[in-house]
């Protein structure tokens, strides 16, 4: 019976510690851990289990290369999930997942803006208010220009040919190879 109680206590302690992240201070070394830092508002949220997406409208860019709208991917099924809601303002710290999106980690320094300062638990854990953090980023990293919005994001992906295009490429390649062989034999006889 004693062993069962000890096991339950250990499991309970581990579960209670699951969503705690190491406390970090706002320094240059801390900001260097991230490829993207910006302040923005959640435009839309789409839930797709571990590949859920939040589209942000970027208001201020401190680090990285982003367009006005930028996608953050997060895991909705994670017990320590991030609660993005449309219209919320955030300071986001993330690393690129692909050219046009980033993956968000629960333990990143990202923080939500609270209208009521008493509700801002980030201030308690980091020791810095939202406004102080925003001023630090503006002063030490500066404001960067956003890239022009490109509605056609095809250039960021590899496009595979269709089946008919593949067959056409093979036929043209074979024809070119036969023509090269014929021309080579005609002009360069051994």
Helices and strands as residue ranges (DSSP letters): H 2-17, H 28-31, E 36-46, G 49-51, E 52-63, E 69-74, E 89-98, E 101-103, E 111-112, G 117-119, H 121-126, H 130-140, G 153-156, H 163-187
